[in-house]
Amino acid sequence: MVKNETKRYWTKRAKFYKNDIRGVLFKKPYPSFVNTLFHNWSVGQVQGVIKKNDHVLDIACGWGRVSKELLKVNKKISIRGVDISKPFAQIYNNELSPRAKAKVASMEKLPFKNSVFDKAFLIVSLMYLPDIAQQQKAISEIFRVLKQNGKVVLIERTPLMAKFDLGALLKRNKHIQISFTQRQIRALIDVVDGEILTEGYWPARLLPLYVCYTIRK
């Protein structure tokens, strides 16, 4: 039931916003500069691990806001995306194919063989899986399709961000969204025996609204 509701939610946003950044990040009442700041930071976190000739997986890819930036500066990489929303996957393919292609799929069941990707990234999307078993399944799937020593960049919101969620405070956001403490994220990483390489915060360590981990398989 939750999965179907999530699919409907993102399909509706995709049809309304299309390739507008508000469709995948912050919408009203947040000001536009918040999207710009978070977008630049999150792209930078992913860009920091990408190397020449990498085969990259963009999980919950939306219309490709991060993939598009990666392709601009990495001429020798290829990207595959997955998203639960068919309209987003279509926009992604229309704008980024052939170097990047997206499939409609859930992060809990990735449509790829074992050990095929050098890098992967998942940005603020585990938060739509409220059940721990679902979260563990998604993390396990990511590690299944990663090559040995492959890396994944994981960004999620913290309980502090949940307290400052303007949409929730103004009762404009009724969709299920959760947040993660650093301990909870580390517990998920432990399930797959991942090695944490780096830890980052947005907008600052003393105000960690979002946390970023680079993890090695």
N, C-alpha and C positions, 0 to 999 in steps of 0.2 A: 504493500500500500504506500509506504513512504517513498519507495523508488518511483512509483508511478506519479506521485505528487511532485517529486523533484523533476521528473522528465517534463511534466506539463508546465511547471514553473519556468524552466529554462527555455522550453520551446516558445512560450509566450514572450519571454524577454527577447529571444532571438528575432522573432517576427516583428516586434515593436522597434527595437533599437538597431537591428542589423549589425553593421560593423562600427557602431558608435561605442566608444570605450565605456560609456555608462551601462551598456548591456552586460558587461562582464565584471565591472568594478563597482564603484560607488555611484549611486544615482541620487536624486534629490532626497533629502535636503542638503547633501554634501556639496560644497563648492567645487568647481572644476579643477582647481589647482591641487586638490587632494588626490584626484586621479592621476594627474601628471607626476606628482612626487612619488606616489606608490608605484606607478608604472615604471618610472625610471629606476627606482631602487630594485624592484623585483626582476626586471630585465638584467640589471647589472649583476645580481646574484647568480643568475643562470649563465650569463655570458662568461663569468669567471671560471667556469669549469669546461667550457666548450673548446675542443681542439680541432685541428684540421682533419678532415675526412671522417669526423664522428657521424654515427648514425644515431639520431636523437628521437626520443619519444616525448611528445607533448600530451600530458594526461589532463582531461577536462579542458581541451584546447580552446573552446569557444570559437570565435571567428579568427583566431590566430594572432592576437595582439603581441604575444611574446615571440612566437615563431617568425613573424614578419620582421621583427627587429633583428633576430639572430641571422636570418638569411641575408640581410643587408651587409653585414660585416664578416660573414663566414661563407666564402664562395665555394668551399669544398665540402660542405656538410649536406646531409639529407635529413629530413624530419618526417615523422609519421605522427599524426594526431588522433586522439579518440575523444569523442564527446557524446553525452547522452542525448543531446538535442540534434535532430536531423537538420533543421535550418542552419544551425551554426556550422555543422560539418560541411554543408553545401557552400556556404559563404567562404569558409576556409579553403575548400578546393577550388572555387572559382577564382580566388585571389592569389593563391600560393602554389598551385600545381604548375609544373610537375616536380619541383624540388621538395615540396611538402604536400602531403596528402592526408586526409582525415577519414576515419571510419566512425560510424555510429556504434558506440559500445559503452558499456559500463566499466568503470575502473576495477570493479570486482571480478570481471571476466574479460581480460584483454585478449583480443583476437590475433595473437602473435605466438610464434614458436618460442621455445626456451632459448635464452642467451643470445639475443639478436641485436640488442641496443648497447651502445657505448655509454650513453648518458640518457637521463630522463628527468623530467621536472613536473611537479604537481603543486599548483599555487592556489591556496585558499579554497580547497575543494573537499578535503576530508571532512570539513565542517558540515557537509550535507549528508554524512553517514552517521546517524545518531547512535547506532549500536556498535559496541566494541568489536564484536565478531565481524561486522562488516568492515570496520577500519583495518582489522588484522588481515582480512582477506585481501583488501586492496593493496596493502603494503606487501603482502606475500606475492601477489601477482606482479607488482612492479619488480621485485627482486627476481622473480622467475624469468622475466623477459630480458633482464640485464645480463650482460656478459660478466664473467668473473673480473673483479676489480673495477667494474662499471660504477658510475656515480649517479645519485639522484639528489636533486635539490627539492626540498620540501619546505613550503611556507604555509603557516597557519596562524589564525588569530588567537590571541590570548584572552583569558577571562577579563583582563583590564579593558581590552577593546570592546568586549561584550557590554561592559558597564557604560561605555561611551557611545554605544550604537544609536545614532540619532534616529534611524528608521524605526528601531524597536521602541525607543523612548517616546516617539511621536505616534506610535502604533501604526506605522505605515508598512512595517515588515512583519508579516504573519507567517512566513515560511520557516520551517525548522532549520535552525542554525545553531551549532554548538561551538564551543571554544576549547582550547587545549592548554593545560599547564605544561611546562617544560618536562615535568616528571612523566606526564601521560604520553607525550611524544616519544620520550626516551624508552618508555615501556613498549611502545609499538615497534620501535627500532630493534629492541632486544629480541622481539619475537622472531626476527629474521637474521639475528646475529650481525646486524649492520654495524659498521664502524663510523662514528661521528668524526668528521674531519674539521668542520668549522661550524660556528654558531654565530648568527647575526640577528640584529634587532631593527625594527622600524617603529617610530622614527629615531629612537635612541635607546641605548641600553637602560637608562634610568626611566624611560617611558616606553616599555616594550608592548606596543599594541599588536605587533606581529613578530613572530620569531621564525628564523630561517636556519635550516640545517642542511649541510652538505654531507651526504652519507655514502660510504663505499661498501660495495657488496663483498 
